[in-house]
């Protein structure tokens, strides 16, 4: 079984806050990179997320400094779901 995709783009329509970063980030599209580790099973190999990294700043934002910061994927998913609820 191949590893799941390692990159995805998340789009926030409003500013959002991640407690793990301690700051509010502006609305925009963000690249998220996942690292996976294999989990050996009896008949096949599976994968589990070993880490997620949010690339800052958002896609399309001009900046001389870019960084990938570790984030809690559950917290990031909750922020995205909250953004979508508030958008409707």
C-alpha positions as CSV (number, residue, x, y, z in Angstrom):
1,X,0.0,0.0,0.0
2,X,1.5,3.4,-1.0
3,X,1.8,6.1,1.6
4,X,-1.0,8.7,1.6
5,X,-0.3,12.1,-0.1
6,X,2.2,14.2,1.8
7,X,1.0,17.6,0.8
8,X,-2.4,19.4,0.8
9,X,-3.7,22.9,0.5
10,X,-6.1,24.2,3.1
11,X,-8.1,27.4,2.4
12,X,-9.3,29.7,5.2
13,X,-11.8,32.4,4.4
14,X,-11.3,34.3,7.6
15,X,-8.4,34.8,10.1
16,X,-7.8,31.8,12.3
17,X,-6.0,31.0,15.5
18,X,-4.0,27.9,16.4
19,X,-3.1,27.7,20.1
20,X,0.0,25.7,19.3
21,X,1.4,28.7,17.3
22,X,0.1,31.3,19.8
23,X,-0.9,33.7,17.0
24,X,-3.8,34.6,14.7
25,X,-3.0,33.8,11.0
26,X,-4.7,35.7,8.2
27,X,-7.2,34.2,5.8
28,X,-5.7,32.5,2.8
29,X,-4.4,29.3,1.3
30,X,-1.9,27.3,3.3
31,X,0.3,24.4,2.3
32,X,0.3,21.6,4.8
33,X,3.0,18.9,4.6
34,X,2.5,15.5,6.3
35,X,5.0,13.0,7.3
36,X,3.9,9.3,7.5
37,X,5.4,6.3,9.1
38,X,4.7,2.7,8.1
39,X,2.7,0.5,10.5
40,X,3.3,-3.2,9.7
41,X,0.3,-5.4,9.8
42,X,-0.3,-9.1,9.4
43,X,-1.2,-8.9,5.8
44,X,-0.3,-5.4,4.6
45,X,1.5,-2.2,5.6
46,X,-0.5,0.8,6.7
47,X,0.6,4.3,7.5
48,X,0.0,6.7,10.3
49,X,0.6,10.5,10.4
50,X,3.8,11.1,12.3
51,X,3.7,14.9,11.9
52,X,2.1,17.8,10.1
53,X,3.8,21.1,9.2
54,X,2.1,24.3,8.2
55,X,4.0,26.4,5.7
56,X,4.1,30.1,6.5
57,X,3.2,32.6,5.2
58,X,0.2,31.7,3.1
59,X,0.5,30.8,-0.6
60,X,0.8,33.9,-2.7
61,X,2.0,36.1,0.2
62,X,5.3,37.9,-0.6
63,X,7.9,37.3,2.0
64,X,11.6,37.0,2.3
65,X,11.2,34.5,5.1
66,X,9.3,31.2,4.7
67,X,9.1,28.5,7.4
68,X,7.4,25.2,8.0
69,X,6.1,25.0,11.6
70,X,4.9,21.8,13.3
71,X,1.2,21.8,14.1
72,X,-1.3,19.5,15.7
73,X,-3.4,18.2,12.8
74,X,-6.5,17.8,14.9
75,X,-6.3,21.4,15.9
76,X,-5.7,22.5,12.3
77,X,-8.7,20.4,11.2
78,X,-10.9,21.9,13.9
79,X,-9.9,25.4,12.8
80,X,-10.8,24.6,9.2
81,X,-14.2,23.1,10.2
82,X,-14.9,26.2,12.3
83,X,-14.0,28.5,9.3
84,X,-16.4,26.6,7.1
85,X,-19.2,26.7,9.6
86,X,-18.8,30.5,10.0
87,X,-18.6,30.9,6.2
88,X,-22.1,29.5,5.7
